[in-house]
Amino acid sequence: MEELICSVEFLRGGGELVARVSSEAGGVREYRAGAADDVIEQVINDLQEEFESAPAS
């Protein structure tokens, strides 16, 4: 059975890229950067930390 563990949205507006991440453990948070690489790196680092510290289900 599949289970949704997080949702990630990427939006562009006002000359910057916004990533909106939502998960049960971390809630909703946003990351902003002028370059896609920068905001994607922020999201990756955050999710790695969250899921490495989460107990296995």
N, C-alpha and C positions, 0 to 999 in steps of 0.2 A: 504494500500500500504506500502511496506517495503522500508526503506531508510537506506543506509549505513552511519553510523555515525562515525565509526572508524575502523581501520585495525590494527591488532597486529600480528607481526611475531616474532617467537622465533628461534634463530640461536645459534649453538654451534661452537666455534672455539677458538683455542689457550688456551684451559683450562678454558674458561669462557663462560657464557651464555649471549647472547645479545638479548634484546627485542627492536624491532623497532616498534614504535607506530606512526600512521598517522591519523590525524583528521583535519577537516576543520578549527576548532577553534584554535587548537594547533600546526598545521603544522606537520612536521616529527621530531621526536626526538628518541634518543637511550638511553638505560639503560644497564649497564654492571655490572655483579657480578659473583663471583666464584660459588655461589650456586643458584639453581633454586628458592628456597624460597625467597631469597633476591631480585632477579630481578623481580619476580612476585609481591612482596609486593610494590616495587617502581612503577610498572605499575598500580596496583590497586589504590594506593594513588593518583597518578597523574590524572587518569581518574575520580576518585571520585571528586576531586577538580574541574576539568574541567566541568563535567556535573552538579554538584551542583550549579555552578555559571552561567551556561548557561541559557539564557531565554527559556522558554517553547515554542515549535513551534506549 
